[in-house]
Amino acid sequence: MEFGVFFKEIGIKAPDRCFEGVFEEALAEYQNSGVFFLEDGYVEYVNSCENCLSNCLEEAIEAAKLLRGNETLAVYALFLYRAMGLRKIFLEHISTFEFPDGEDAARRLLPFIVLLPEIPRLYTKLKARRVPEDVIAATLRQFEDCAYLTRERTGHLGYLKRYFDHMQLYVDEKELNIGRLRFEMVQALESNVLVLRNQLGEKVVLFDGAEINSAGRLYGTPPKRENESQTTATVKETETSFYGFRAEENGNCASGFLEYPKAIWKCALRKGDSVLSVHIPNKGALTKEACEDSYRRAKAVFHECYPEFEYKAFYCHSWMLDPQLGEFLPEGSNILAFQRKFTPYAGQT
């Protein structure tokens, strides 16, 4: 079947034409041997990896059976899986992939079923890294957790596109679930900042190449003002000092251009450095004790199991770090305690 015709029949927009060859190969593979991850017993095999599908095992088995009985959906599932194998080009074009709508389990869980072959592969990689068993189990369980997050949003067990996209980090072994939190290995921080630290452990965030408006926020940050002025806040570095505009306690840019002598202040983090990005699962209490345990264990796990990943800091980009929350939440709030672990700066956290 022709590439464009197939996607008209399935009722979704065709992905980029660069995947046309992959589609033809997937179609030939289907006609020759079917879809290996839709066969009887495959879902149970995946579940043998730390019992990672225990909460939705029957639903996954039924969805695979229904997909196997629908030639069009089965071909699409195999095509999508094979396209995922071209990692660089797939991730560049992931936004062009869509999923067919429908209330039946085959359509709702198709993205989940396509991800299943990645679980044994990830399991093998984590075992080889000597990642602790409980971290492996929690990390693999994230695949089925996304099906339940979808149910919370839609009322039906399924797999939203946003979760399919995010799980690519797990496919590439870039994110681990450690206790209450999740940690993503980010190779290069993209924020325009430079962080200084002194011997007392005090930190200062300087904006470096950031476009700042008159209110001290990143230029273009709502609410937009008429005739809004714009300044480029950049760090100047000499042999003896750093000079720049620091972030205030609320994350906004201070107006003064200040000096930080190198005899006292050392560079701790700058744009392009590796960081561990902290994600907050939507389940359980966000207690200070649980978070501290996650940070402590994360340091040990990444030091022992991923020694080549030399991260400089924990980083978090979340609505939970919005300084305005302090105006509404009680002093003993878990969210406020979580915020205080981080040094905020405008537009980022």
LOKENU-609587 format. One line per 4 residues: number of its first residue (from 1); their letters; for each residue x, y, z of N, C-alpha, C. Coordinates in steps of 0.02 Angstrom, whole numbers, plus 50000, padded with zeros to 5 digits. Last residue first. Layout:
N
NUM> a> X Y Z X Y Z X Y Z  ...
***
This chain:
349
349> tqga> 50704 51381 51831 50710 51367 51902 50770 51323 51914  50660 51522 51724 50685 51455 51735 50685 51443 51811  50611 51650 51729 50594 51609 51672 50616 51538 51678  50739 51702 51837 50682 51721 51796 50674 51675 51736
345> yptf> 50784 51579 51958 50802 51635 51915 50747 51642 51863  50810 51504 52124 50771 51521 52064 50802 51577 52022  50886 51369 52189 50898 51441 52182 50863 51463 52118  50809 51242 52292 50832 51268 52228 50842 51344 52231
341> krqf> 50752 51206 52408 50812 51169 52389 50845 51199 52327  50634 51273 52419 50693 51302 52453 50757 51264 52440  50536 51195 52356 50562 51255 52323 50629 51277 52353  50508 51101 52457 50539 51079 52395 50572 51138 52359
337> alin> 50443 51184 52547 50505 51151 52568 50544 51127 52507  50331 51215 52470 50378 51268 52488 50445 51239 52511  50273 51087 52464 50295 51120 52402 50344 51176 52418  50238 51062 52596 50290 51021 52565 50317 51053 52501
333> sgep> 50210 51198 52708 50193 51163 52647 50252 51123 52620  50219 51277 52822 50241 51207 52826 50228 51166 52763  50159 51398 52785 50231 51395 52795 50257 51323 52795  50033 51375 52656 50055 51383 52725 50130 51372 52732
329> lfeg> 50017 51467 52501 50028 51405 52538 50051 51418 52609  50012 51592 52442 49950 51556 52453 49958 51494 52497  50134 51648 52422 50082 51693 52444 50018 51656 52463  50213 51550 52369 50225 51568 52438 50171 51614 52466
325> lqpd> 50183 51549 52236 50150 51499 52278 50159 51514 52352  50267 51638 52174 50201 51662 52194 50164 51612 52239  50379 51567 52131 50383 51604 52195 50315 51628 52220  50366 51407 52066 50341 51476 52056 50342 51512 52124
321> lmws> 50397 51275 52073 50447 51323 52098 50427 51395 52085  50297 51204 52015 50302 51200 52087 50354 51248 52116  50314 51209 51881 50269 51259 51909 50274 51259 51985  50488 51178 51843 50421 51155 51863 50380 51213 51891
317> hcyf> 50637 51120 51821 50594 51168 51785 50522 51145 51797  50787 51098 51908 50716 51083 51904 50680 51139 51868  50941 51014 51941 50906 51068 51907 50832 51049 51904  51090 50985 52028 51021 50966 52018 50985 51027 51989
313> akye> 51252 50995 51944 51200 51018 51991 51135 50980 51979  51346 50937 51860 51368 50991 51904 51316 51010 51957  51391 50770 51812 51343 50825 51817 51368 50876 51869  51465 50669 51721 51491 50714 51773 51446 50777 51777
309> fepy> 51451 50515 51680 51406 50573 51678 51424 50620 51736  51534 50411 51708 51554 50455 51653 51510 50516 51647  51470 50338 51808 51526 50381 51827 51548 50429 51772  51342 50274 51837 51354 50316 51777 51412 50364 51791
305> cehf> 51348 50205 51957 51324 50169 51897 51335 50208 51832  51401 50290 52057 51423 50221 52052 51406 50188 51985  51340 50415 52034 51413 50410 52045 51438 50339 52032  51207 50382 52025 51240 50408 51966 51316 50407 51973
301> vaka> 51185 50331 52157 51171 50290 52098 51209 50316 52037  51221 50439 52242 51256 50375 52246 51247 50334 52182  51130 50539 52204 51202 50552 52202 51242 50486 52201  51010 50472 52230 51028 50489 52162 51102 50503 52155
297> rrys> 51010 50465 52369 51018 50403 52331 51037 50418 52259  50992 50602 52399 51049 50565 52426 51062 50502 52384  50871 50631 52335 50932 50666 52316 50994 50627 52337  50786 50542 52406 50795 50535 52334 50858 50570 52310
293> deca> 50794 50594 52536 50817 50526 52523 50829 50514 52449  50735 50717 52514 50805 50715 52534 50834 50645 52523  50604 50674 52485 50644 50708 52434 50718 50705 52450  50564 50620 52607 50565 50577 52547 50609 50609 52493
289> ektl> 50574 50733 52691 50614 50674 52704 50620 50630 52642  50480 50821 52637 50550 50840 52637 50594 50779 52646  50354 50743 52534 50382 50762 52599 50456 50779 52591  50241 50741 52442 50306 50768 52425 50341 50791 52489
285> agkn> 50145 50592 52437 50161 50655 52469 50232 50676 52453  50088 50519 52280 50119 50518 52346 50135 50588 52371  50113 50572 52113 50086 50522 52159 50125 50525 52225  50173 50623 51989 50108 50644 52016 50078 50589 52060
281> pihv> 50349 50652 52006 50292 50610 51988 50229 50632 52024  50448 50775 51954 50408 50760 52013 50348 50718 51993  50621 50781 51906 50550 50778 51888 50510 50752 51948  50771 50866 51887 50726 50834 51934 50654 50839 51910
277> slvs> 50915 50838 51795 50850 50873 51796 50801 50833 51839  51077 50856 51824 51024 50807 51836 50959 50846 51843  51184 50924 51695 51145 50929 51757 51099 50868 51763  51331 50987 51614 51284 50932 51626 51249 50940 51693
273> dgkr> 51343 51151 51539 51364 51100 51587 51310 51046 51593  51284 51247 51460 51322 51194 51427 51346 51140 51473  51305 51383 51569 51269 51356 51512 51313 51305 51477  51380 51333 51727 51368 51380 51672 51331 51345 51616
269> lack> 51429 51323 51897 51385 51299 51843 51378 51354 51791  51524 51377 51980 51498 51310 51996 51457 51281 51939  51663 51477 51995 51609 51457 51949 51588 51386 51965  51689 51553 52156 51710 51507 52103 51650 51489 52059
265> wiak> 51734 51690 52256 51682 51656 52218 51712 51614 52161  51853 51740 52313 51798 51718 52356 51749 51673 52318  51937 51771 52214 51968 51747 52275 51915 51719 52322  51858 51829 52119 51874 51758 52111 51909 51729 52173
261> pyel> 51729 51941 52171 51801 51925 52165 51813 51849 52162  51604 52007 52090 51613 51948 52132 51686 51925 52123  51510 52157 52070 51574 52122 52063 51577 52064 52113  51355 52200 51982 51397 52189 52041 51460 52149 52026
257> fgsa> 51242 52308 51933 51295 52269 51901 51350 52260 51954  51071 52309 51989 51141 52327 51997 51189 52280 51963  50943 52254 51975 50963 52309 51931 51037 52325 51934  50912 52076 51966 50925 52138 52003 50951 52192 51956
253> cngn> 50786 51980 51893 50853 52007 51885 50860 52072 51924  50693 51861 51993 50699 51916 51946 50771 51943 51945  50687 51768 52095 50707 51746 52029 50716 51801 51978  50665 51812 52221 50606 51793 52183 50622 51771 52112
249> eear> 50795 51845 52259 50762 51788 52291 50700 51765 52254  50877 51891 52102 50853 51903 52170 50818 51842 52198  51022 51858 52009 50951 51843 52019 50933 51856 52092  51137 51989 51959 51118 51928 51995 51042 51919 51995
245> fgyf> 51235 52038 51829 51171 52052 51861 51147 51987 51894  51417 52049 51850 51354 52033 51818 51293 52053 51858  51584 51995 51846 51538 52051 51852 51473 52033 51818  51715 51911 51930 51656 51905 51888 51614 51967 51899
241> stet> 51896 51942 51937 51826 51947 51960 51776 51926 51906  52026 51930 51889 52016 51932 51961 51943 51929 51983  52027 51927 51752 52073 51881 51787 52057 51877 51862  51850 51943 51716 51920 51964 51711 51964 51914 51748
237> ekvt> 51696 51934 51634 51745 51899 51675 51815 51926 51662  51530 51981 51636 51597 52001 51615 51646 51968 51662  51375 51916 51585 51430 51914 51634 51494 51938 51601  51232 52011 51536 51289 51968 51519 51342 51972 51573
233> attq> 51076 52050 51489 51115 52041 51550 51170 51989 51536  51014 52161 51382 51049 52097 51381 51094 52094 51443  50852 52231 51397 50923 52235 51413 50953 52166 51409  50713 52324 51343 50749 52260 51341 50823 52272 51354
229> sene> 50546 52388 51374 50618 52395 51362 50653 52328 51370  50392 52391 51294 50433 52358 51344 50507 52364 51326  50282 52453 51236 50347 52485 51233 50396 52456 51285  50168 52376 51348 50178 52417 51288 50246 52451 51293
225> rkpp> 50205 52213 51413 50192 52284 51422 50205 52322 51357  50135 52054 51446 50174 52096 51401 50154 52169 51411  50149 51969 51602 50108 52006 51554 50151 52052 51511  50249 51853 51502 50185 51886 51517 50186 51915 51588
221> tgyl> 50410 51886 51436 50371 51851 51488 50306 51888 51501  50485 51962 51352 50430 51925 51323 50388 51887 51372  50637 51938 51437 50600 51978 51389 50547 51936 51355  50630 51880 51603 50651 51867 51535 50607 51906 51487
217> rgas> 50618 52020 51722 50602 51952 51697 50630 51943 51627  50633 52148 51762 50682 52100 51785 50668 52029 51764  50551 52239 51708 50529 52211 51772 50578 52160 51799  50606 52268 51585 50613 52318 51637 50591 52294 51706
213> niea> 50679 52107 51533 50637 52166 51525 50644 52213 51585  50825 52031 51463 50786 52048 51522 50743 52109 51509  50901 51899 51389 50866 51961 51372 50816 51975 51428  51058 51833 51439 50985 51831 51444 50956 51900 51427
209> gdfl> 51193 51824 51452 51166 51821 51385 51090 51818 51383  51177 51774 51604 51232 51777 51557 51206 51768 51485  51143 51815 51771 51116 51807 51704 51172 51818 51653  51203 51726 51910 51211 51784 51867 51181 51769 51798
205> vvke> 51168 51672 52069 51153 51660 51998 51159 51726 51960  51263 51617 52203 51238 51676 52168 51227 51657 52095  51268 51531 52360 51264 51531 52286 51238 51598 52261  51370 51470 52493 51321 51519 52468 51325 51521 52392
201> glqn> 51467 51393 52546 51412 51358 52512 51359 51405 52487  51576 51454 52593 51523 51443 52642 51463 51406 52611  51654 51477 52482 51674 51423 52527 51621 51408 52581  51533 51511 52350 51590 51527 52392 51604 51470 52441
197> rlvl> 51486 51503 52178 51480 51476 52246 51543 51496 52285  51386 51553 52037 51447 51558 52078 51434 51529 52147  51324 51515 51879 51314 51509 51951 51381 51510 51987  51256 51593 51743 51319 51570 51771 51310 51571 51847
193> vnse> 51137 51569 51610 51156 51588 51677 51226 51563 51693  51033 51531 51507 51084 51583 51502 51102 51610 51571  51005 51354 51495 50990 51419 51524 51048 51467 51519  51036 51227 51454 51023 51277 51402 51011 51347 51430
189> laqv> 51154 51106 51497 51106 51155 51522 51098 51210 51470  51179 50954 51424 51199 51024 51419 51143 51070 51443  51132 50826 51459 51202 50835 51441 51224 50908 51442  51039 50768 51587 51039 50820 51535 51111 50837 51520
185> mefr> 50961 50635 51649 51028 50656 51633 51026 50704 51574  50832 50651 51767 50850 50647 51696 50921 50673 51685  50748 50571 51895 50808 50610 51878 50829 50597 51806  50608 50582 52004 50638 50555 51943 50696 50601 51923
181> lrgi> 50567 50543 52178 50579 50587 52121 50607 50549 52061  50556 50453 52282 50499 50496 52268 50506 50535 52203  50664 50331 52216 50623 50353 52272 50566 50396 52249  50701 50364 52060 50738 50349 52122 50698 50376 52181
177> nlek> 50694 50325 51897 50650 50338 51954 50686 50316 52017  50793 50400 51769 50784 50347 51819 50736 50371 51873  50833 50431 51600 50795 50450 51659 50784 50390 51704  50897 50383 51490 50916 50450 51513 50880 50471 51576
173> edvy> 50880 50274 51402 50914 50266 51467 50939 50332 51494  50800 50287 51293 50870 50304 51284 50910 50301 51349  50677 50256 51348 50703 50214 51293 50778 50225 51285  50664 50366 51430 50676 50300 51460 50703 50252 51408
169> lqmh> 50641 50464 51336 50697 50472 51382 50715 50406 51416  50523 50422 51282 50583 50413 51241 50646 50424 51283  50422 50461 51364 50453 50396 51378 50512 50381 51332  50377 50579 51305 50421 50583 51364 50456 50517 51377
165> dfyr> 50295 50527 51201 50354 50568 51186 50403 50569 51245  50197 50462 51276 50237 50424 51228 50302 50462 51212  50144 50573 51341 50178 50522 51380 50222 50478 51335  50087 50644 51235 50137 50677 51277 50177 50627 51318
161> klyg> 49990 50557 51187 50050 50569 51147 50105 50600 51190  49924 50445 51311 49925 50509 51277 49992 50519 51240  49856 50298 51321 49924 50325 51319 49924 50388 51278  49740 50221 51437 49765 50234 51370 49835 50261 51373
157> lhgt> 49592 50201 51521 49661 50178 51517 49685 50187 51445  49492 50347 51536 49503 50281 51507 49577 50264 51508  49486 50474 51583 49436 50428 51608 49444 50358 51581  49585 50566 51553 49534 50552 51502 49477 50509 51527
153> rert> 49670 50583 51662 49653 50640 51621 49594 50629 51575  49682 50458 51719 49664 50514 51762 49641 50574 51721  49727 50386 51608 49659 50373 51633 49636 50430 51679  49857 50435 51600 49810 50449 51546 49738 50438 51570
149> lyac> 49908 50378 51713 49905 50451 51710 49857 50473 51655  49904 50247 51672 49858 50267 51724 49854 50343 51729  50003 50247 51576 49936 50226 51556 49885 50248 51608  50113 50281 51650 50088 50331 51602 50018 50312 51577
145> defq> 50141 50165 51718 50115 50222 51756 50084 50274 51709  50201 50082 51627 50130 50072 51640 50100 50129 51679  50329 50145 51629 50295 50133 51565 50220 50123 51577  50373 50144 51759 50351 50208 51731 50312 50198 51666
141> rlta> 50426 50024 51790 50355 50032 51803 50328 50098 51776  50561 50043 51768 50523 50005 51719 50448 50015 51728  50589 50115 51887 50600 50145 51821 50560 50109 51768  50563 50024 51988 50524 50086 51985 50531 50119 51917
137> aivd> 50659 49923 51958 50587 49908 51959 50545 49971 51952  50780 49996 51971 50761 49964 51907 50686 49953 51904  50771 50028 52105 50772 50082 52056 50754 50055 51987  50779 49903 52164 50718 49942 52174 50714 50001 52125
133> epvr> 50908 49859 52122 50847 49824 52099 50785 49867 52108  51030 49981 52069 50994 49944 52121 50927 49917 52097  51128 49949 51924 51080 49994 51957 51042 49954 52009  51229 49890 51849 51222 49873 51921 51180 49925 51959
129> rakl> 51229 49899 51715 51256 49957 51752 51256 49946 51827  51162 49785 51682 51233 49788 51666 51267 49846 51702  51033 49825 51720 51066 49771 51756 51142 49773 51744  51010 49921 51622 51013 49941 51693 51047 49888 51735
125> ktyl> 51009 49841 51505 51057 49896 51513 51065 49915 51587  50900 49756 51530 50967 49728 51521 51021 49781 51531  50795 49850 51533 50810 49808 51592 50881 49780 51588  50795 49896 51402 50814 49941 51456 50833 49902 51518
121> rpie> 50749 49778 51341 50813 49808 51321 50838 49854 51375  50624 49758 51400 50677 49709 51411 50746 49736 51393  50564 49884 51348 50572 49869 51420 50625 49816 51433  50546 49892 51214 50601 49931 51242 50614 49913 51315
117> pllv> 50432 49822 51182 50496 49790 51168 50556 49827 51197  50329 49920 51222 50344 49861 51262 50412 49829 51245  50291 50025 51140 50349 50036 51185 50371 49972 51220  50177 49979 51079 50236 49991 51037 50299 49999 51080
113> ifpl> 50089 49982 51185 50110 49917 51159 50173 49924 51116  50073 50121 51198 50100 50081 51253 50127 50015 51228  50009 50157 51078 50076 50183 51093 50111 50143 51148  49885 50078 51092 49934 50064 51039 50003 50093 51056
109> lrra> 49782 50101 51178 49844 50075 51206 49898 50061 51154  49676 50148 51099 49696 50186 51158 49765 50165 51184  49664 50049 50999 49685 50117 50982 49710 50154 51043  49629 49936 51078 49683 49932 51028 49709 50001 51011
105> adeg> 49518 49971 51154 49582 49963 51188 49640 49962 51138  49413 50098 51078 49432 50029 51090 49503 50025 51118  49390 50229 51046 49376 50208 51114 49399 50137 51130  49503 50331 50949 49455 50276 50957 49448 50256 51029
101> dpfe> 49625 50395 50834 49576 50403 50887 49530 50342 50890  49794 50351 50798 49723 50350 50780 49678 50356 50841  49926 50468 50827 49895 50403 50842 49821 50406 50824  50067 50539 50738 50003 50542 50771 49978 50472 50785
97> ftsi> 50220 50623 50714 50186 50559 50723 50121 50569 50762  50285 50742 50715 50245 50728 50656 50207 50661 50661  50365 50747 50827 50303 50786 50828 50258 50771 50769  50479 50679 50792 50430 50644 50833 50363 50681 50835
93> helf> 50589 50713 50717 50524 50717 50685 50467 50688 50727  50699 50693 50798 50693 50757 50763 50624 50768 50734  50681 50562 50835 50672 50614 50886 50666 50683 50855  50711 50500 50711 50645 50493 50742 50632 50549 50792
89> ikrl> 50844 50532 50689 50794 50559 50643 50724 50554 50673  50901 50462 50801 50913 50533 50789 50858 50563 50745  50848 50323 50794 50841 50369 50851 50848 50443 50833  50768 50220 50722 50811 50271 50692 50813 50330 50739
85> gmar> 50674 50152 50796 50742 50126 50795 50792 50174 50762  50554 50210 50770 50586 50228 50833 50659 50205 50834  50520 50140 50655 50540 50211 50649 50577 50234 50712  50482 50019 50712 50542 50022 50670 50566 50093 50660
81> ylfl> 50365 50063 50779 50420 50033 50816 50485 50036 50776  50288 50107 50672 50307 50154 50724 50367 50128 50764  50270 49986 50602 50303 50043 50571 50329 50091 50624  50197 49914 50697 50263 49890 50677 50303 49947 50644
77> ayva> 50081 49993 50702 50119 49980 50763 50190 49959 50745  50036 49984 50569 50057 50049 50596 50100 50040 50659  50005 49848 50563 50058 49875 50519 50083 49942 50546  49901 49847 50657 49961 49807 50668 50019 49832 50626
73> lten> 49804 49927 50596 49835 49950 50659 49899 49911 50673  49777 49844 50485 49799 49913 50476 49834 49938 50538  49734 49720 50542 49793 49725 50499 49820 49796 50494  49689 49669 50691 49674 49727 50648 49735 49741 50605
69> grll> 49732 49572 50776 49674 49556 50734 49654 49612 50687  49831 49633 50847 49850 49578 50803 49793 49561 50754  49754 49718 50924 49797 49746 50873 49817 49692 50822  49696 49625 51011 49654 49664 50966 49694 49695 50909
65> kaae> 49811 49579 51078 49769 49532 51040 49725 49569 50989  49854 49694 51141 49897 49663 51092 49858 49615 51048  49744 49714 51228 49759 49763 51176 49803 49734 51122  49755 49601 51311 49696 49609 51269 49709 49659 51213
61> iaee> 49878 49629 51374 49869 49567 51335 49811 49573 51287  49845 49747 51440 49896 49747 51388 49891 49686 51344  49748 49701 51530 49730 49752 51481 49781 49754 51423  49825 49614 51608 49769 49588 51568 49748 49637 51514
57> lcns> 49919 49706 51666 49940 49649 51625 49884 49625 51579  49925 49815 51746 49884 49820 51685 49899 49762 51638  50005 49788 51855 49941 49823 51866 49897 49828 51805  50120 49726 51806 50074 49688 51849 50007 49722 51857
53> lcne> 50227 49757 51730 50160 49770 51701 50105 49740 51744  50344 49720 51794 50333 49791 51781 50265 49807 51752  50415 49617 51854 50342 49620 51862 50316 49690 51846  50549 49619 51815 50530 49652 51878 50454 49660 51886
49> csnv> 50511 49556 51676 50561 49605 51696 50535 49643 51757  50397 49490 51644 50447 49453 51683 50505 49497 51705  50329 49570 51556 50312 49575 51627 50361 49538 51672  50377 49521 51436 50397 49588 51458 50384 49596 51533
45> yevy> 50308 49398 51436 50381 49400 51435 50407 49467 51460  50177 49442 51426 50198 49407 51487 50274 49406 51493  50183 49492 51296 50170 49539 51352 50191 49507 51418  50203 49373 51223 50255 49425 51225 50244 49474 51283
41> gdel> 50100 49280 51220 50155 49269 51267 50205 49325 51272  50061 49299 51050 50042 49271 51115 50105 49260 51158  50127 49450 50971 50116 49378 50975 50097 49356 51045  50166 49577 50958 50094 49566 50965 50077 49492 50974
37> ffvg> 50299 49583 50932 50278 49604 50999 50202 49601 51009  50309 49541 50797 50333 49497 50852 50308 49518 50920  50196 49535 50675 50225 49583 50723 50245 49545 50786  50228 49445 50521 50184 49476 50571 50221 49525 50615
33> snqy> 50311 49400 50419 50314 49367 50485 50269 49397 50538  50275 49456 50293 50318 49397 50297 50312 49361 50364  50198 49567 50316 50173 49517 50269 50212 49451 50273  50285 49637 50400 50220 49614 50425 50193 49557 50380
29> eala> 50390 49666 50313 50402 49624 50372 50336 49596 50398  50326 49751 50224 50353 49687 50199 50365 49639 50258  50298 49857 50311 50243 49823 50277 50266 49754 50252  50427 49896 50346 50382 49869 50398 50324 49831 50367
25> eefv> 50474 49942 50223 50507 49885 50254 50463 49853 50307  50387 50050 50204 50387 49996 50155 50419 49933 50185  50423 50130 50315 50355 50103 50308 50354 50044 50260  50552 50163 50283 50540 50123 50343 50471 50092 50340
21> gefc> 50529 50245 50172 50565 50182 50164 50555 50135 50222  50464 50353 50234 50428 50312 50185 50462 50245 50174  50519 50444 50317 50505 50378 50346 50469 50331 50296  50526 50562 50252 50590 50529 50262 50580 50459 50292
17> rdpa> 50402 50621 50256 50416 50575 50201 50483 50538 50209  50333 50628 50421 50377 50654 50370 50395 50600 50318  50171 50545 50439 50233 50576 50464 50276 50599 50406  50004 50585 50391 50065 50547 50379 50125 50582 50409
13> kigi> 49869 50601 50504 49916 50634 50459 49979 50592 50451  49745 50468 50506 49791 50516 50538 49838 50546 50486  49668 50362 50457 49635 50422 50483 49680 50470 50521  49699 50252 50388 49701 50245 50461 49673 50307 50495
9> ekff> 49689 50302 50258 49645 50247 50279 49643 50241 50356  49790 50395 50257 49721 50417 50247 49673 50364 50271  49897 50309 50271 49881 50353 50326 49812 50386 50318  49894 50242 50146 49888 50205 50209 49866 50251 50265
5> vgfe> 49918 50344 50055 49853 50311 50055 49842 50274 50121  50054 50375 50078 50002 50424 50093 49933 50393 50098  50116 50246 50041 50126 50281 50104 50068 50328 50122  50024 50113 49963 50062 50175 49958 50060 50213 50025
1> m> 50042 49940 50000 50000 50000 50000 50044 50062 50000
***
